[in-house]
């Protein structure tokens, strides 16, 4: 089994789950997200997970010399470069960037559902490439 394939499938499943939140239950999803970015400790925990994910992606992608491995290496280093200094050390900056994007009107989530509907096939596509890499 290929480490690149396993990591790619995991990223695809994460993408499907992330896109499925606004698609299926947008009010609960954005309530959780607002609660998560409400404190510095929660932002740091969230991006500690992102750092671990980026490290796993970089580690797995170094074992294979392919286009998918190169893409995953770049993606992993981008995750690490943004999550380490900006999000973990300065969570207030992330909160200031993310708060304007949070929907204030909870009666109409049509565009957020459309975004979720668009991201689910992308996650499935990533899973497909992970299965091909196995």
C-alpha positions, 0 to 999 in steps of 0.5 A: 500500500502506498503512503501517498495513496492513503494520505490522498484518500484521507485528504479527500475524506476530510474535504468531503466532510468539510464540504458536507457540513455547510451542505447538510447542516449549515447552521450547526456547522457555522455555530461550531466554527464560530465557537471554535474561533472564539478563543485563542486556545481553540484556534491553536488546537485547530491549527495544531491539527493542521500542522500535524496533517501537513507534516503527515502529508510531507512525510508520506509524499517524500516516499514516492516520486510522482506528480501526485507526490510532488503536489502533496509535498507542495501542499504539505509545505504550504499547510506547514508554512501558513499554520505554524507562524500565522495561526499558532503564534498569532491566532488573533490575526486569523480571527480578524480574517475569519470573522467577516466571512462568518454569516450573520444572517442565519435564515438564508444559507443558499450560497453556503450550501452551493459552496458545500455542494461544489466542494463535495465532488472535489473531495470525491475526485481527490479520493479517486486519485488516492485510490489510483495511487494505491 
